[in-house]
Amino acid sequence: MSHLTEQQIERYQRNIILPPIGEEGQWKLLQSKVLVIGTGGLGSPAAYYLAAMGVGTLGIADNDIVSLSNLQRQILHTTKDIGRPKTESAAEKLANLNPDVRIVPHRLRVNAKNILELIAPYDIVIDATDNFPARFLANDACVMAKKPLVHAGVFHFEGQIMTIVPGEGPCYRCVFPEPPPPGLIPTGAAAGIMGCVPGIMGAIQATEAIKYLIGLGKPLIGTLLTFNILEMNFRRVYVPKDKDCPLCGDRPSITALVDCG
């Protein structure tokens, strides 16, 4: 007997008819819990596709408000949302898209004191942040808590993504051991980002999370996937686990969370 209602079977029909997913895979998604940290350029498409696919519980964490300059890429928000908290705006759109999904807004600044408690209830975390201190904090917390993490970053016309599963492959620090000095790499606000680039990378983040949750295909564990929109070219960089990694190596020197910036 199916666990799904007739309405759910109709809603997720295009998922269910794919043999690797089927009703069992859809039911797994409906029981899954995903946290998206950041509801901006990456988090908007990631959260939207996760909700559309039928992830049962979707946490969204952000402490920002919607501004006019966000709207070039942050597709969960509209002109009418300017001045609203991003979590409030995002939760409204996601609930309207799919009432099956339980949306859990976390309006807060994620930091070393609250991140472990924040990620604890979730099966996988999407790092949709836009700065290096937040990326390193998300990586460190997920490795310490043994939580899978899907990282992505964008710059100008380029993006990168990798899936981190503690104990199975490298972490973010295996690729980038330390955050760059403040000011060395300009922020998106200073350097510019083509709006569709985070859209593409956020959609891939959602795909990676879904693959992990239902055991579909081969996630980007040990692989940094880079994308250049000008050349319309993807490149895979295979990344080994670093035995000298300060976080997940044989003799870790990072044993407590700290805010990196």
Backbone as CSV, one residue per row, in Angstrom:
resi,resn,N_x,N_y,N_z,CA_x,CA_y,CA_z,C_x,C_y,C_z
1,MET,0.847,-1.196,0.000,0.000,0.000,0.000,0.883,1.246,0.000
2,SER,0.501,2.226,-0.813,1.284,3.451,-0.916,1.150,4.298,0.348
3,HIS,2.269,4.914,0.753,2.237,5.882,1.851,1.706,7.233,1.364
4,LEU,1.681,7.445,0.055,1.346,8.738,-0.511,-0.155,8.874,-0.722
5,THR,-0.656,10.092,-0.559,-2.058,10.362,-0.863,-2.224,10.473,-2.383
6,GLU,-3.475,10.437,-2.835,-3.734,10.586,-4.272,-3.227,11.936,-4.776
7,GLN,-3.399,12.963,-3.960,-2.941,14.297,-4.358,-1.415,14.334,-4.472
8,GLN,-0.727,13.672,-3.540,0.736,13.626,-3.611,1.205,12.836,-4.823
9,ILE,0.530,11.759,-5.122,0.892,10.970,-6.309,0.764,11.822,-7.565
10,GLU,-0.264,12.660,-7.606,-0.426,13.547,-8.763,0.636,14.639,-8.775
11,ARG,0.871,15.265,-7.593,1.848,16.359,-7.512,3.239,15.891,-7.930
12,TYR,3.645,14.716,-7.446,5.022,14.252,-7.664,5.118,13.208,-8.783
13,GLN,4.118,13.202,-9.660,4.052,12.175,-10.702,5.337,12.096,-11.516
14,ARG,5.900,13.256,-11.882,7.098,13.252,-12.734,8.310,12.714,-11.994
15,ASN,8.315,12.810,-10.670,9.375,12.161,-9.882,9.142,10.659,-9.822
16,ILE,7.916,10.291,-9.509,7.579,8.899,-9.206,7.782,7.985,-10.412
17,ILE,7.523,8.496,-11.625,7.658,7.634,-12.802,9.117,7.377,-13.175
18,LEU,10.041,8.072,-12.530,11.462,7.770,-12.742,11.804,6.529,-11.905
19,PRO,12.209,5.427,-12.541,12.425,4.171,-11.794,13.370,4.284,-10.599
20,PRO,14.458,5.091,-10.688,15.327,5.149,-9.499,14.696,5.857,-8.300
21,ILE,13.606,6.615,-8.535,12.938,7.325,-7.432,11.698,6.547,-6.996
22,GLY,10.678,6.515,-7.842,9.469,5.778,-7.505,8.777,6.327,-6.262
23,GLU,7.761,5.625,-5.802,7.036,6.069,-4.609,7.907,5.970,-3.358
24,GLU,8.785,4.967,-3.323,9.645,4.813,-2.145,10.594,5.995,-1.996
25,GLY,11.205,6.411,-3.105,12.098,7.561,-3.054,11.368,8.838,-2.704
26,GLN,10.161,9.004,-3.248,9.381,10.197,-2.919,9.001,10.214,-1.442
27,TRP,8.656,9.048,-0.905,8.330,8.973,0.510,9.546,9.334,1.371
28,LYS,10.726,8.892,0.953,11.947,9.257,1.679,12.131,10.768,1.694
29,LEU,11.896,11.410,0.555,12.029,12.865,0.499,11.053,13.537,1.460
30,LEU,9.832,13.040,1.494,8.816,13.635,2.364,9.132,13.461,3.845
31,GLN,9.993,12.503,4.175,10.417,12.305,5.559,11.735,13.024,5.871
32,SER,12.333,13.659,4.875,13.663,14.250,5.025,13.599,15.678,5.547
33,LYS,14.717,16.092,6.140,14.839,17.447,6.685,16.117,18.088,6.146
34,VAL,15.953,19.235,5.493,17.080,19.936,4.886,17.132,21.356,5.430
35,LEU,18.336,21.812,5.761,18.546,23.198,6.191,19.286,23.954,5.105
36,VAL,18.747,25.107,4.697,19.415,26.002,3.756,19.878,27.231,4.536
37,ILE,21.181,27.432,4.597,21.729,28.605,5.287,21.939,29.699,4.253
38,GLY,21.093,30.708,4.304,21.122,31.792,3.328,19.966,31.670,2.347
39,THR,19.211,32.743,2.167,18.089,32.727,1.217,18.304,33.777,0.137
40,GLY,19.555,33.866,-0.325,19.909,34.836,-1.358,20.018,34.180,-2.722
41,GLY,21.103,34.513,-3.450,21.256,34.050,-4.817,21.339,32.553,-4.952
42,LEU,22.025,31.883,-4.036,22.119,30.424,-4.039,20.933,29.779,-3.324
43,GLY,20.606,30.314,-2.171,19.560,29.709,-1.346,18.177,29.787,-1.958
44,SER,17.908,30.835,-2.749,16.584,30.972,-3.370,16.271,29.796,-4.298
45,PRO,17.099,29.522,-5.313,16.771,28.383,-6.182,16.901,27.046,-5.471
46,ALA,17.871,26.922,-4.567,18.032,25.658,-3.844,16.777,25.348,-3.040
47,ALA,16.303,26.318,-2.259,15.109,26.103,-1.438,13.875,25.877,-2.306
48,TYR,13.771,26.599,-3.416,12.596,26.485,-4.273,12.487,25.085,-4.870
49,TYR,13.608,24.551,-5.354,13.568,23.206,-5.936,13.404,22.128,-4.874
50,LEU,13.976,22.323,-3.707,13.773,21.353,-2.628,12.303,21.286,-2.233
51,ALA,11.678,22.450,-2.143,10.247,22.476,-1.808,9.416,21.851,-2.929
52,ALA,9.739,22.181,-4.161,8.987,21.637,-5.290,9.096,20.119,-5.356
53,MET,10.269,19.588,-5.044,10.495,18.145,-5.095,9.818,17.401,-3.953
54,GLY,9.475,18.114,-2.876,8.744,17.482,-1.788,9.571,17.080,-0.594
55,VAL,10.642,17.831,-0.299,11.362,17.603,0.953,10.421,17.949,2.107
56,GLY,10.299,17.056,3.067,9.267,17.203,4.084,9.412,18.384,5.013
57,THR,10.637,18.628,5.476,10.913,19.767,6.357,12.056,20.565,5.764
58,LEU,11.839,21.845,5.590,12.833,22.722,4.980,13.110,23.896,5.908
59,GLY,14.298,23.896,6.501,14.712,25.008,7.339,15.398,26.066,6.498
60,ILE,15.123,27.328,6.797,15.779,28.430,6.083,16.319,29.402,7.125
61,ALA,17.609,29.658,7.059,18.276,30.511,8.042,18.840,31.749,7.367
62,ASP,18.500,32.912,7.888,19.002,34.172,7.342,18.653,35.267,8.337
63,ASN,19.457,36.317,8.374,19.172,37.434,9.277,19.031,38.744,8.522
64,ASP,18.958,38.667,7.193,18.959,39.868,6.356,17.534,40.246,5.984
65,ILE,17.386,41.447,5.442,16.108,41.883,4.885,16.267,42.045,3.370
66,VAL,15.158,42.011,2.669,15.179,42.121,1.211,15.462,43.566,0.806
67,SER,16.407,43.732,-0.116,16.697,45.059,-0.668,16.559,45.015,-2.186
68,LEU,16.442,46.171,-2.807,16.222,46.251,-4.246,17.351,45.572,-5.024
69,SER,18.576,45.726,-4.570,19.709,45.158,-5.298,19.758,43.630,-5.233
70,ASN,18.985,43.030,-4.325,18.926,41.559,-4.248,18.164,40.948,-5.421
71,LEU,17.245,41.695,-5.998,16.231,41.105,-6.868,16.772,40.676,-8.229
72,GLN,17.994,41.073,-8.541,18.622,40.663,-9.807,18.947,39.177,-9.824
73,ARG,18.947,38.536,-8.632,19.349,37.128,-8.577,18.588,36.328,-7.515
74,GLN,18.002,36.963,-6.536,17.400,36.249,-5.402,15.914,36.025,-5.686
75,ILE,15.611,34.930,-6.389,14.313,34.760,-7.029,13.169,34.413,-6.077
76,LEU,13.459,34.172,-4.804,12.374,33.950,-3.844,11.697,35.257,-3.444
77,HIS,12.314,36.384,-3.749,11.823,37.679,-3.279,11.365,38.539,-4.456
78,THR,10.414,39.425,-4.196,9.882,40.301,-5.235,9.986,41.753,-4.783
79,THR,9.640,42.643,-5.686,9.705,44.070,-5.371,8.844,44.411,-4.157
80,LYS,7.700,43.748,-4.024,6.808,44.013,-2.879,7.417,43.570,-1.548
81,ASP,8.454,42.736,-1.606,9.063,42.224,-0.377,10.174,43.122,0.170
82,ILE,10.524,44.168,-0.540,11.618,45.030,-0.083,11.330,45.518,1.338
83,GLY,12.312,45.341,2.215,12.172,45.729,3.618,11.714,44.604,4.529
84,ARG,11.244,43.489,3.966,10.801,42.347,4.783,11.994,41.461,5.140
85,PRO,11.937,40.765,6.258,12.967,39.755,6.535,12.958,38.701,5.425
86,LYS,14.141,38.293,5.011,14.224,37.311,3.926,13.586,35.979,4.312
87,THR,13.711,35.588,5.572,13.092,34.321,5.983,11.573,34.385,5.855
88,GLU,10.994,35.545,6.164,9.540,35.710,6.075,9.086,35.673,4.616
89,SER,9.803,36.399,3.773,9.480,36.425,2.351,9.629,35.042,1.731
90,ALA,10.749,34.366,2.050,11.014,33.041,1.489,9.973,32.022,1.965
91,ALA,9.667,32.040,3.252,8.711,31.074,3.803,7.348,31.209,3.134
92,GLU,6.938,32.422,2.852,5.644,32.650,2.210,5.612,32.028,0.810
93,LYS,6.670,32.265,0.016,6.700,31.726,-1.352,6.760,30.202,-1.337
94,LEU,7.565,29.645,-0.456,7.740,28.195,-0.417,6.459,27.495,0.049
95,ALA,5.773,28.090,1.013,4.514,27.512,1.491,3.449,27.566,0.400
96,ASN,3.443,28.638,-0.375,2.491,28.746,-1.473,2.795,27.734,-2.576
97,LEU,4.064,27.461,-2.782,4.465,26.495,-3.810,4.032,25.084,-3.438
98,ASN,4.291,24.699,-2.188,4.010,23.316,-1.804,3.587,23.223,-0.338
99,PRO,2.312,23.094,-0.074,1.841,23.002,1.312,2.236,21.696,2.000
100,ASP,2.738,20.713,1.247,3.243,19.476,1.864,4.461,19.737,2.739
101,VAL,5.202,20.785,2.408,6.495,21.038,3.041,6.322,21.887,4.297
102,ARG,6.928,21.428,5.378,6.941,22.209,6.622,8.138,23.162,6.557
103,ILE,7.846,24.451,6.502,8.897,25.464,6.418,9.236,25.942,7.825
104,VAL,10.509,25.900,8.168,10.955,26.328,9.497,11.913,27.521,9.326
105,PRO,11.419,28.752,9.537,12.295,29.916,9.397,13.181,30.077,10.644
106,HIS,14.443,30.364,10.417,15.381,30.669,11.501,15.927,32.066,11.209
107,ARG,15.284,33.077,11.779,15.772,34.436,11.550,16.862,34.735,12.570
108,LEU,18.092,34.510,12.150,19.222,34.720,13.057,20.510,34.826,12.249
109,ARG,21.497,35.397,12.878,22.842,35.403,12.301,23.530,34.133,12.759
110,VAL,23.883,33.277,11.834,24.516,32.011,12.187,25.932,32.291,12.678
111,ASN,26.255,31.746,13.859,27.594,31.962,14.403,28.066,30.713,15.136
112,ALA,29.260,30.795,15.686,29.867,29.626,16.327,29.082,29.160,17.548
113,LYS,28.321,30.051,18.159,27.575,29.684,19.365,26.276,28.952,19.065
114,ASN,25.674,29.230,17.889,24.347,28.654,17.638,24.286,27.626,16.520
115,ILE,25.370,27.470,15.757,25.258,26.656,14.547,25.071,25.164,14.840
116,LEU,25.703,24.639,15.865,25.546,23.203,16.145,24.110,22.874,16.540
117,GLU,23.512,23.729,17.335,22.109,23.519,17.702,21.206,23.685,16.478
118,LEU,21.557,24.637,15.609,20.760,24.903,14.416,20.732,23.704,13.473
119,ILE,21.883,23.098,13.226,21.951,22.016,12.234,21.513,20.653,12.782
120,ALA,21.429,20.533,14.108,21.193,19.228,14.737,19.972,18.470,14.204
121,PRO,18.816,19.112,13.975,17.627,18.332,13.566,17.629,17.905,12.097
122,TYR,18.583,18.384,11.306,18.499,18.216,9.857,19.370,17.064,9.352
123,ASP,18.940,16.498,8.214,19.664,15.376,7.603,20.833,15.845,6.753
124,ILE,20.731,17.017,6.173,21.770,17.566,5.295,21.641,19.083,5.305
125,VAL,22.771,19.760,5.095,22.828,21.222,5.145,23.274,21.753,3.784
126,ILE,22.617,22.816,3.327,23.010,23.533,2.112,23.705,24.820,2.539
127,ASP,24.974,24.967,2.162,25.693,26.205,2.431,25.443,27.163,1.271
128,ALA,24.516,28.092,1.491,24.182,29.094,0.476,24.603,30.476,0.955
129,THR,25.689,30.519,1.723,26.190,31.782,2.250,27.005,32.506,1.180
130,ASP,27.369,33.747,1.473,28.049,34.552,0.455,29.372,35.133,0.942
131,ASN,29.948,34.538,1.990,31.229,35.055,2.484,32.057,33.911,3.067
132,PHE,33.368,34.113,3.079,34.265,33.036,3.499,34.139,32.663,4.978
133,PRO,34.017,33.600,5.901,33.865,33.191,7.302,32.669,32.267,7.509
134,ALA,31.546,32.564,6.870,30.345,31.719,7.021,30.555,30.348,6.390
135,ARG,31.248,30.302,5.261,31.503,29.013,4.598,32.379,28.115,5.465
136,PHE,33.417,28.683,6.023,34.298,27.878,6.869,33.576,27.433,8.130
137,LEU,32.743,28.299,8.690,31.991,27.927,9.886,31.028,26.786,9.580
138,ALA,30.323,26.870,8.458,29.386,25.802,8.077,30.133,24.487,7.884
139,ASN,31.262,24.539,7.212,32.057,23.329,7.003,32.525,22.737,8.327
140,ASP,33.094,23.570,9.180,33.650,23.076,10.443,32.560,22.460,11.318
141,ALA,31.410,23.137,11.386,30.322,22.625,12.222,29.787,21.303,11.688
142,CYS,29.628,21.207,10.375,29.082,19.974,9.794,30.054,18.810,9.938
143,VAL,31.342,19.069,9.803,32.323,17.994,10.008,32.301,17.536,11.460
144,MET,32.269,18.478,12.396,32.244,18.116,13.812,30.963,17.357,14.176
145,ALA,29.847,17.752,13.558,28.555,17.115,13.862,28.274,15.904,12.968
146,LYS,29.208,15.630,12.040,29.036,14.516,11.083,27.758,14.676,10.253
147,LYS,27.534,15.908,9.813,26.384,16.217,8.959,26.850,16.442,7.523
148,PRO,26.193,15.844,6.539,26.522,16.139,5.145,26.254,17.615,4.828
149,LEU,27.077,18.159,3.946,27.002,19.580,3.587,27.207,19.719,2.087
150,VAL,26.382,20.532,1.447,26.588,20.856,0.034,27.022,22.308,-0.053
151,HIS,28.279,22.505,-0.439,28.851,23.851,-0.547,28.749,24.361,-1.977
152,ALA,28.503,25.648,-2.140,28.636,26.293,-3.446,29.089,27.731,-3.237
153,GLY,29.768,28.259,-4.228,30.185,29.651,-4.211,30.169,30.196,-5.631
154,VAL,29.966,31.503,-5.757,29.940,32.139,-7.075,30.787,33.404,-7.053
155,PHE,31.314,33.758,-8.237,32.134,34.970,-8.373,32.118,35.366,-9.839
156,HIS,31.709,36.608,-10.121,31.634,37.097,-11.490,30.764,36.170,-12.346
157,PHE,31.397,35.443,-13.266,30.690,34.554,-14.192,30.954,33.087,-13.878
158,GLU,31.448,32.816,-12.691,31.875,31.456,-12.362,31.224,30.957,-11.076
159,GLY,31.143,29.636,-10.968,30.634,29.016,-9.758,31.398,27.741,-9.454
160,GLN,31.279,27.289,-8.221,31.889,26.019,-7.824,30.990,25.339,-6.808
161,ILE,31.082,24.012,-6.763,30.233,23.251,-5.850,30.925,21.947,-5.493
162,MET,30.738,21.498,-4.253,31.181,20.174,-3.845,30.297,19.697,-2.699
163,THR,30.166,18.379,-2.589,29.381,17.778,-1.516,30.334,17.156,-0.503
164,ILE,30.130,17.494,0.758,31.017,17.067,1.838,30.254,16.099,2.733
165,VAL,30.741,14.873,2.803,30.146,13.870,3.688,31.234,13.422,4.657
166,PRO,31.200,13.900,5.891,32.260,13.572,6.849,32.476,12.069,6.969
167,GLY,33.744,11.667,6.905,34.084,10.253,6.992,34.138,9.547,5.654
168,GLU,33.564,10.182,4.611,33.556,9.553,3.285,34.433,10.273,2.269
169,GLY,34.775,11.526,2.531,35.561,12.276,1.560,36.132,13.535,2.184
170,PRO,36.754,14.382,1.371,37.392,15.597,1.881,36.373,16.620,2.346
171,CYS,36.846,17.546,3.187,36.016,18.670,3.600,36.494,19.928,2.877
172,TYR,35.836,21.026,3.128,36.187,22.297,2.470,37.623,22.702,2.787
173,ARG,38.063,22.406,4.030,39.431,22.786,4.404,40.491,21.892,3.747
174,CYS,40.101,20.735,3.248,41.049,19.932,2.474,41.430,20.647,1.180
175,VAL,40.513,21.485,0.684,40.762,22.254,-0.547,41.313,23.631,-0.206
176,PHE,40.695,24.286,0.761,41.083,25.636,1.182,41.329,25.604,2.691
177,PRO,42.569,25.416,3.134,42.836,25.213,4.569,42.410,26.371,5.472
178,GLU,42.520,27.615,4.970,42.194,28.779,5.800,41.447,29.816,4.979
179,PRO,40.626,30.645,5.637,39.980,31.739,4.903,41.023,32.711,4.371
180,PRO,40.765,33.340,3.219,41.703,34.355,2.721,41.680,35.574,3.635
181,PRO,42.760,36.355,3.640,42.765,37.579,4.460,41.609,38.493,4.083
182,PRO,41.005,39.168,5.058,39.887,40.075,4.764,40.267,41.091,3.695
183,GLY,39.387,41.270,2.711,39.611,42.249,1.664,40.387,41.748,0.463
184,LEU,41.005,40.565,0.571,41.795,40.059,-0.556,40.907,39.720,-1.745
185,ILE,39.760,39.066,-1.476,38.818,38.718,-2.528,37.565,39.557,-2.335
186,PRO,37.211,40.386,-3.320,36.048,41.264,-3.143,34.744,40.486,-3.037
187,THR,33.800,41.057,-2.325,32.478,40.445,-2.208,31.713,40.606,-3.518
188,GLY,30.610,39.880,-3.618,29.766,40.020,-4.797,29.258,41.433,-4.971
189,ALA,28.984,42.114,-3.863,28.488,43.488,-3.932,29.526,44.413,-4.557
190,ALA,30.806,44.122,-4.308,31.877,44.962,-4.842,32.312,44.527,-6.236
191,ALA,32.290,43.222,-6.496,32.842,42.705,-7.751,31.786,42.426,-8.806
192,GLY,30.552,42.174,-8.381,29.475,41.872,-9.317,29.305,40.379,-9.550
193,ILE,28.066,39.973,-9.808,27.731,38.576,-10.100,26.640,38.584,-11.160
194,MET,26.805,37.785,-12.198,25.733,37.626,-13.177,24.622,36.801,-12.525
195,GLY,23.411,37.330,-12.502,22.341,36.778,-11.671,22.015,35.320,-11.891
196,CYS,22.155,34.825,-13.124,21.788,33.437,-13.382,22.841,32.450,-12.907
197,VAL,24.067,32.905,-12.606,25.112,31.974,-12.143,24.733,31.350,-10.797
198,PRO,24.387,32.141,-9.770,23.934,31.483,-8.537,22.661,30.671,-8.735
199,GLY,21.833,31.038,-9.715,20.643,30.243,-10.001,21.011,28.832,-10.432
200,ILE,21.999,28.731,-11.309,22.461,27.418,-11.782,23.084,26.628,-10.638
201,MET,23.946,27.276,-9.862,24.652,26.562,-8.788,23.687,26.165,-7.669
202,GLY,22.718,27.025,-7.362,21.736,26.682,-6.336,20.877,25.497,-6.743
203,ALA,20.531,25.430,-8.033,19.766,24.286,-8.518,20.581,23.002,-8.400
204,ILE,21.879,23.093,-8.656,22.742,21.915,-8.515,22.857,21.523,-7.039
205,GLN,22.915,22.509,-6.151,22.945,22.195,-4.716,21.708,21.396,-4.303
206,ALA,20.539,21.823,-4.761,19.313,21.087,-4.450,19.392,19.674,-5.006
207,THR,19.908,19.536,-6.207,20.034,18.224,-6.835,20.944,17.310,-6.025
208,GLU,22.062,17.839,-5.572,22.995,17.047,-4.768,22.359,16.583,-3.457
209,ALA,21.599,17.474,-2.834,20.930,17.100,-1.577,19.914,15.991,-1.823
210,ILE,19.137,16.124,-2.881,18.122,15.115,-3.201,18.775,13.778,-3.506
211,LYS,19.862,13.808,-4.283,20.590,12.570,-4.599,21.057,11.873,-3.324
212,TYR,21.599,12.654,-2.406,22.093,12.073,-1.150,20.935,11.478,-0.336
213,LEU,19.844,12.197,-0.252,18.734,11.779,0.608,18.080,10.482,0.148
214,ILE,18.023,10.267,-1.155,17.344,9.060,-1.638,18.311,8.049,-2.249
215,GLY,19.631,8.311,-2.143,20.613,7.356,-2.655,20.611,7.257,-4.165
216,LEU,20.564,8.407,-4.825,20.449,8.453,-6.276,21.772,8.891,-6.903
217,GLY,22.285,8.108,-7.852,23.461,8.519,-8.600,24.708,8.650,-7.746
218,LYS,25.619,9.516,-8.194,26.914,9.692,-7.539,27.071,11.152,-7.119
219,PRO,26.979,11.454,-5.825,27.159,12.845,-5.376,28.594,13.333,-5.620
220,LEU,28.759,14.628,-5.525,30.065,15.254,-5.766,30.949,15.164,-4.519
221,ILE,31.127,13.953,-4.013,32.022,13.727,-2.876,33.426,13.550,-3.424
222,GLY,34.351,14.376,-2.961,35.719,14.307,-3.481,35.873,14.952,-4.845
223,THR,34.889,15.729,-5.247,34.922,16.399,-6.560,34.479,17.843,-6.409
224,LEU,35.323,18.759,-6.858,34.960,20.171,-6.933,34.543,20.438,-8.379
225,LEU,33.263,20.735,-8.576,32.738,21.014,-9.911,32.739,22.521,-10.118
226,THR,33.426,22.970,-11.154,33.482,24.403,-11.445,32.740,24.686,-12.749
227,PHE,32.219,25.892,-12.854,31.386,26.268,-13.998,31.728,27.676,-14.428
228,ASN,31.897,27.869,-15.725,32.136,29.195,-16.295,31.039,29.469,-17.316
229,ILE,30.217,30.473,-17.047,29.062,30.721,-17.912,29.461,31.348,-19.239
230,LEU,30.594,32.049,-19.304,31.012,32.668,-20.561,31.433,31.613,-21.582
231,GLU,32.092,30.578,-21.092,32.506,29.476,-21.972,31.478,28.341,-21.976
232,MET,30.478,28.429,-21.065,29.451,27.395,-20.871,30.123,26.036,-20.717
233,ASN,30.992,25.995,-19.692,31.845,24.845,-19.551,31.944,24.447,-18.081
234,PHE,31.729,23.145,-17.838,31.896,22.563,-16.503,33.223,21.807,-16.461
235,ARG,33.892,21.882,-15.311,35.142,21.142,-15.146,35.138,20.469,-13.781
236,ARG,35.545,19.200,-13.746,35.602,18.443,-12.499,37.044,18.401,-12.011
237,VAL,37.235,18.810,-10.762,38.563,18.725,-10.134,38.458,17.712,-9.002
238,TYR,39.172,16.605,-9.109,39.104,15.565,-8.085,39.986,15.962,-6.905
239,VAL,39.407,15.921,-5.728,40.076,16.400,-4.516,40.229,15.242,-3.535
240,PRO,41.455,14.835,-3.215,41.627,13.763,-2.224,41.450,14.296,-0.810
241,LYS,41.131,13.416,0.103,41.084,13.781,1.515,42.507,14.065,1.974
242,ASP,42.715,15.182,2.625,44.050,15.597,3.061,44.316,15.053,4.469
243,LYS,45.271,14.148,4.585,45.586,13.574,5.908,46.116,14.626,6.869
244,ASP,46.602,15.767,6.316,47.097,16.855,7.158,46.075,17.979,7.324
245,CYS,44.839,17.738,6.903,43.801,18.762,7.054,43.680,19.149,8.525
246,PRO,43.637,20.460,8.815,43.548,20.879,10.217,42.238,20.522,10.900
247,LEU,41.238,20.117,10.104,39.927,19.791,10.681,39.628,18.299,10.653
248,CYS,39.781,17.656,9.479,39.376,16.257,9.349,40.549,15.319,9.101
249,GLY,41.785,15.829,9.256,42.969,15.012,9.017,43.291,14.071,10.170
250,ASP,44.445,13.445,10.080,44.851,12.458,11.084,45.127,13.095,12.447
251,ARG,45.611,14.331,12.437,45.923,15.033,13.694,45.296,16.429,13.657
252,PRO,43.987,16.512,13.822,43.320,17.813,13.685,43.756,18.821,14.741
253,SER,43.966,20.042,14.290,44.308,21.127,15.218,43.094,22.002,15.521
254,ILE,42.047,21.888,14.719,40.807,22.632,14.961,39.844,21.709,15.699
255,THR,39.617,21.990,16.952,38.775,21.129,17.780,37.587,21.868,18.384
256,ALA,37.486,23.158,18.115,36.369,23.967,18.613,35.974,24.973,17.550
257,LEU,34.697,25.327,17.542,34.221,26.295,16.553,34.560,27.703,16.974
258,VAL,34.985,28.490,15.978,35.214,29.913,16.200,34.675,30.664,14.988
259,ASP,34.245,31.897,15.202,33.840,32.730,14.083,35.087,33.225,13.383
260,CYS,35.156,33.002,12.081,36.382,33.284,11.320,36.503,34.735,10.887
261,GLY,35.508,35.526,11.153,35.599,36.902,10.710,34.565,37.772,11.401
